[in-house]
């Protein structure tokens, strides 16, 4: 039964029920950090850390949290892990920490983290809750990484800060601006939803 639940978690959180595809949640990071792949990788690792451990902690404490202050406690738990991420970045990756600026703190407001705590961690055991949180973070992160790859490539002609397109390439300046993030996210969701619709149509036939 546990294996079946874990498979279901992976299938849902990485597939058609991915919160980015299904509810278009947490797109602040899409606008903020996806203009450079390196920054996006760092943000994604931090997000997975916070999402997984927040869900684990909420699940461990769920029987002791009074319902009337439930969301305040969840926010405090999430904020605690975000502070750890922020401190580690400032200590070991100061340049990236400066580039990300306040956006690391905005992980606290990412509704995917609170959503998984509310929808899953409060009613499931710690192990499954950790898996659900971590996989949700991975599902969100791979969307950001794909968008960041194309935004940096098209907008700067580089990948990971290394120039890969020659002088023949004219940078698309819109790609390093907020509208470029919206455009890439919309295109990505359109492609994914279209493929899922075709798959479901094929199964019905």
Buried (B, 14 or more C-beta within 10 A) or exposed (E): EEEEBBEEBBEBBBEBBBBBBEEEBBBBBBBBBBBBBBBBBBBBBBBBBBBBBBBBBBBBBBEEBEEEEBEEBBBEBBBBBBBBBBEBBEEEBEEBBEBBEEBBBBBBBBBBBBBBBBEBBBEBEBEBBBBBBBBBBBBBBBBBBBBBBBBBBBBBBBBEEEEEBEEEEEBBEBBBBEEBBEBBBEEBBEEBEEEEEEEEEEEEE
